[in-house]
Amino acid sequence: MAERGSKRTITGIVVSDKMDKTIVVRAERLVKHPVFHKFMRRHVRYKAHDEENACSVGDKVLIVESRPLSREKRWRMQEILEKAK
């Protein structure tokens, strides 16, 4: 169980930065197939707040859970882990 007051963090790749102060981050995870027992890639897209518009497409970022900032934004970009080439 998570500690009280701790926020979830997710690492992902920026797939869109076309909106103002908003990025779209794609996070992947591996899931085992129930019958064939092979690992499959599953992904989810999160909209995250980027106050300085510092991110660009391809950057690896760390996002943190936050209060609702708009209709679909519930995450904030905490730091850029790796810049795109």
N, C-alpha and C positions, 0 to 999 in steps of 0.2 A: 504494500500500500504506500502511496506517495505521502510525503510529509506535508503537513498543513502549510499553506503559503508557497509551496514550490510550484513552479510553472513548467509545463511541458516544453521541451525544446526539440526541434526537428532540423535535420540537415538535408538540404536539397539543392537543385540546380535551377537557376533563374531561366524561365522559358519565354517571358515577356516583360518588357519594361515600357510599354507604350503609354500607359496611363500616368497621370501626374501623381507623384508620391506613392505609387502603388507598383508592386512587382507580383508576378505570378511565379510560384516556386513549385517544382515537381519533385516529390519525395517518393523514392522507390523502396520496396521491401520485398523479401523473398518469402514465398508461401509454399509449403509442401502440398502437392496434389494428393487428395484423399485416397485415390485408387492406385495411381501409378507411382506415387512416392518420388516424383521428380520435383525439383524446385522450379517455381514459376515466378516471374517478376510481376508485381502488382504496383501500381502507382496512383497517387492522389495529387491533385493540384490545389494549392493554397494561395489565397491572395493575402499579401503581407504589406504592411506600411513601411515605406522607405522615405524618411523625412527629408534627406538631402538629395534624393535622386542619385545616389552613389553607385547603384548596381547597374550592370549591363547584362545582356543575354549571355549565358554560359558561365557566369560566376557561381561559385559554390558558396552558399550562405547558411547561416544559422538563424532560424526564426524562433521566436518565443511567443507563447500563448499570451493574449491580452484581452482586455474588455472589448466589446464590439465597437469598432471604429466606423463602420458603415454597414450596409445591408449584407455584404459578403466578407468583409475584412474582420478577422478575429486574431490576427497574428501581426507581430512587429519584427522587422529585420534587426537582429542584434549585432551581428558582425559579418564581414565578408571573410570567409576562410581562404578562398583562392580566387584570384582574378582570372578571367578568360584570356586566352592567348590572342 
